[in-house]
Amino acid sequence: MAVHEHPQRSPGFYLPFRRMRTASSGTASSGTAAPAHVGTPGAQAYAFASLRLLTGFVFLWAFLDKTFGLGYATPSGRSWLDGGSPTKGFLGSVAAGPMRSTFHSWAGAAWADWLFMLGLLGIGVALLAGVALRLAAAAGTLMMALMWMAEWPPAKHLADGSASMSANPFADYHLVYAVALIALAAASAGDALGLGRIWARLPLVRRSRWLR
């Protein structure tokens, strides 16, 4: 996926209304003053940053709830640390779609639990910090695609013949999350209210732009 590169500026967090100083006194004397918004993140940057932080919280909270059983989606006593499986309930209940039997075979497998949980943790931390957004977008899109396949919105009926109650044959929230992740990476959404600029200046990231 293509990422729009921005001119490098000093690392750190950027706050609204921070203005660039003129490079020299000659700038003012020439009669051409720099616009007040030059060098400052605009509304678009902060909108993407807000989306990034909220999406990151969704992924990280899912990891924490499933790990510790915080009583929301995962009841206390059935957490991953208590011996519960983060994937068994969801994948074991798949009742439609061409991958139904495959998902049933994956349900509760140790490798599936670890990959799922590490994915939630990695994507959540990357989004909240504003780093490695391309990796987060790739991993998150794959995860959302598999979950979309598991729920299989095109189905009007489940395997037992009952109504699936699907509200839309294609566009559900998994696809919305996937597109949001791709948009965040493409917009370099970690540059505002995140560590994206510092991350981009690391030697390893400079050499391997796919880490950006």
Backbone torsions as a table, in degrees:
resi	resn	phi	psi	omega
1	MET	NA	144.0	-177.2
2	ALA	-82.8	140.0	177.9
3	VAL	-121.1	130.5	-179.5
4	HIS	-75.1	117.7	-179.2
5	GLU	-83.6	138.5	179.2
6	HIS	-108.9	149.8	174.5
7	PRO	-57.7	142.6	-176.7
8	GLN	-75.9	137.6	177.0
9	ARG	-129.2	178.3	-179.4
10	SER	-63.6	139.1	-176.9
11	PRO	-68.8	162.8	175.3
12	GLY	124.7	-176.1	179.4
13	PHE	-87.1	142.2	-177.6
14	TYR	-114.2	130.7	-177.5
15	LEU	-107.6	155.5	179.6
16	PRO	-60.3	153.9	172.9
17	PHE	68.8	14.9	174.5
18	ARG	-85.3	120.2	-171.9
19	ARG	-109.1	150.6	177.1
20	MET	-78.6	140.1	172.9
21	ARG	-80.8	152.0	178.7
22	THR	-67.0	144.9	-175.6
23	ALA	-66.0	-32.1	178.8
24	SER	-156.2	164.6	179.8
25	SER	-66.2	-18.7	179.5
26	GLY	-66.9	-24.7	-179.7
27	THR	-63.6	-44.2	-179.0
28	ALA	-69.1	-36.2	-177.2
29	SER	-71.1	-21.8	-179.9
30	SER	-74.7	-11.9	178.4
31	GLY	87.9	4.1	179.7
32	THR	-115.7	102.2	-179.7
33	ALA	-92.1	141.6	178.4
34	ALA	-68.0	139.0	177.9
35	PRO	-58.8	150.7	-176.2
36	ALA	-62.7	-27.1	-174.1
37	HIS	-88.1	-4.8	-177.9
38	VAL	-65.4	132.5	177.9
39	GLY	83.1	3.7	179.3
40	THR	-119.6	141.7	175.1
41	PRO	-62.3	134.5	-179.0
42	GLY	-92.3	-170.4	-179.0
43	ALA	-60.5	-36.3	-179.4
44	GLN	-64.0	-42.3	-179.8
45	ALA	-63.2	-40.8	-179.6
46	TYR	-74.4	-28.8	175.0
47	ALA	-65.8	-44.7	177.5
48	PHE	-65.5	-38.8	178.6
49	ALA	-62.9	-40.7	178.0
50	SER	-63.9	-43.4	177.7
51	LEU	-61.9	-40.9	179.3
52	ARG	-62.1	-46.6	-178.3
53	LEU	-65.1	-42.0	179.5
54	LEU	-66.9	-42.3	179.1
55	THR	-66.2	-39.7	177.1
56	GLY	-62.0	-39.3	178.3
57	PHE	-64.4	-36.4	178.5
58	VAL	-59.8	-47.4	-178.4
59	PHE	-68.9	-45.3	-177.3
60	LEU	-67.2	-39.0	178.6
61	TRP	-63.4	-39.9	177.9
62	ALA	-59.2	-41.2	178.0
63	PHE	-63.3	-47.3	-177.6
64	LEU	-65.4	-42.1	-179.0
65	ASP	-64.4	-42.9	-179.6
66	LYS	-72.9	-29.2	-179.5
67	THR	-76.5	-43.7	-172.6
68	PHE	-108.2	-5.6	-179.8
69	GLY	62.4	64.0	-174.5
70	LEU	-79.5	0.3	174.0
71	GLY	91.1	11.3	176.7
72	TYR	-98.6	-97.8	176.2
73	ALA	-73.3	-26.4	-178.3
74	THR	-115.7	113.4	-179.8
75	PRO	-65.8	154.6	175.4
76	SER	-61.6	136.9	-178.6
77	GLY	93.8	-10.0	179.4
78	ARG	-119.9	20.2	-179.2
79	SER	-73.5	172.5	176.6
80	TRP	-62.1	-40.5	179.8
81	LEU	-68.2	-23.9	178.4
82	ASP	-87.9	5.5	179.2
83	GLY	99.1	-0.6	176.9
84	GLY	-74.2	161.1	179.8
85	SER	-107.1	125.1	178.9
86	PRO	-67.8	-18.4	-175.8
87	THR	-109.2	-18.5	-171.8
88	LYS	-61.7	-46.3	-177.5
89	GLY	-64.5	-46.8	-176.5
90	PHE	-70.7	-52.9	-177.2
91	LEU	-71.0	-31.2	179.7
92	GLY	-71.4	-18.3	-178.4
93	SER	-100.3	6.8	177.7
94	VAL	-60.6	125.9	-172.9
95	ALA	-126.1	14.8	179.2
96	ALA	-160.9	163.2	174.8
97	GLY	101.1	160.0	-176.7
98	PRO	-70.2	-16.6	-179.1
99	MET	-106.1	20.2	-176.3
100	ARG	-57.0	-51.0	-178.8
101	SER	-67.7	-33.7	178.1
102	THR	-64.7	-46.5	179.2
103	PHE	-63.1	-36.7	177.3
104	HIS	-61.6	-37.5	-179.7
105	SER	-72.2	-25.5	178.5
106	TRP	-82.4	-24.1	-172.4
107	ALA	-57.4	124.4	176.3
108	GLY	81.7	-4.0	178.7
109	ALA	-67.1	140.5	-177.1
110	ALA	-59.9	-40.8	-178.7
111	TRP	-65.2	-36.8	179.6
112	ALA	-68.8	-41.0	177.9
113	ASP	-61.0	-47.0	-178.4
114	TRP	-65.1	-44.2	179.8
115	LEU	-63.3	-42.3	-179.1
116	PHE	-64.0	-47.3	-177.3
117	MET	-69.3	-41.4	177.0
118	LEU	-64.8	-34.2	176.5
119	GLY	-64.1	-46.4	178.1
120	LEU	-60.0	-45.4	-178.5
121	LEU	-65.2	-49.1	-177.4
122	GLY	-62.9	-44.8	-179.8
123	ILE	-65.6	-43.2	-179.5
124	GLY	-62.3	-46.5	-179.5
125	VAL	-66.4	-42.7	-179.8
126	ALA	-60.4	-43.1	-179.2
127	LEU	-68.6	-43.4	-179.6
128	LEU	-65.5	-36.8	179.5
129	ALA	-81.6	-22.8	-178.6
130	GLY	81.3	26.9	-178.5
131	VAL	-122.6	158.1	176.6
132	ALA	50.3	43.6	-176.1
133	LEU	-69.6	-27.8	177.8
134	ARG	-67.9	-42.9	177.0
135	LEU	-64.3	-42.7	179.1
136	ALA	-61.9	-39.4	179.4
137	ALA	-66.6	-41.0	179.9
138	ALA	-65.8	-48.4	-179.5
139	ALA	-65.6	-42.6	-178.9
140	GLY	-66.9	-37.9	178.1
141	THR	-65.0	-41.8	176.9
142	LEU	-62.2	-44.4	179.3
143	MET	-62.2	-45.4	-179.9
144	MET	-65.5	-35.6	178.1
145	ALA	-64.2	-42.2	178.8
146	LEU	-66.4	-38.9	178.8
147	MET	-69.9	-33.8	174.5
148	TRP	-62.8	-42.9	177.9
149	MET	-63.2	-35.9	-179.5
150	ALA	-68.1	-39.6	178.7
151	GLU	-82.0	-27.8	175.8
152	TRP	47.2	71.5	-179.1
153	PRO	-57.3	-28.8	-178.9
154	PRO	-62.4	-21.5	-175.4
155	ALA	-72.1	128.9	173.0
156	LYS	-86.2	-24.4	-178.6
157	HIS	-133.9	149.7	177.7
158	LEU	-85.8	178.3	-176.8
159	ALA	-61.9	-29.1	179.9
160	ASP	-86.5	3.1	177.8
161	GLY	92.6	-8.1	-179.8
162	SER	-76.4	159.8	-179.4
163	ALA	-66.7	137.7	-178.8
164	SER	-77.0	-21.1	-177.6
165	MET	64.4	23.3	176.9
166	SER	-67.5	131.1	-177.2
167	ALA	-89.1	-14.0	-176.0
168	ASN	-155.0	133.7	-176.7
169	PRO	-76.3	-5.2	-177.5
170	PHE	-144.0	-61.2	-170.1
171	ALA	-86.7	103.0	173.9
172	ASP	-119.2	-174.9	-172.6
173	TYR	-67.3	-23.4	177.3
174	HIS	-64.6	-41.2	178.1
175	LEU	-69.1	-35.3	178.2
176	VAL	-62.7	-45.1	177.3
177	TYR	-61.4	-42.5	-179.3
178	ALA	-61.2	-46.9	179.4
179	VAL	-65.0	-37.7	178.4
180	ALA	-62.5	-41.7	179.1
181	LEU	-63.2	-42.9	179.1
182	ILE	-64.7	-42.1	179.5
183	ALA	-63.4	-39.7	179.3
184	LEU	-63.5	-41.4	178.3
185	ALA	-67.5	-42.1	-178.6
186	ALA	-66.0	-30.2	-177.5
187	ALA	-91.6	3.6	-175.6
188	SER	50.2	52.1	-172.1
189	ALA	-70.0	-6.1	177.3
190	GLY	-84.1	-5.1	-177.6
191	ASP	-72.4	-31.7	178.0
192	ALA	-103.4	132.3	-179.3
193	LEU	56.4	33.8	179.7
194	GLY	-157.3	-177.2	-177.5
195	LEU	-100.2	19.7	-174.9
196	GLY	-59.0	-40.8	-177.7
197	ARG	-69.6	-41.8	177.3
198	ILE	-63.5	-44.3	179.7
199	TRP	-59.5	-42.8	-176.9
200	ALA	-65.6	-21.6	-177.8
201	ARG	-89.8	-6.1	177.6
202	LEU	-65.4	139.7	-178.2
203	PRO	-54.3	-42.0	-179.3
204	LEU	-63.3	-40.7	-179.4
205	VAL	-71.2	-34.7	176.5
206	ARG	-62.2	-38.0	-178.7
207	ARG	-78.6	-30.5	-177.0
208	SER	-123.0	89.7	-173.9
209	ARG	-65.5	-17.7	179.1
210	TRP	-69.5	-14.4	176.2
211	LEU	-80.7	-10.8	-175.4
212	ARG	-61.7	NA	NA
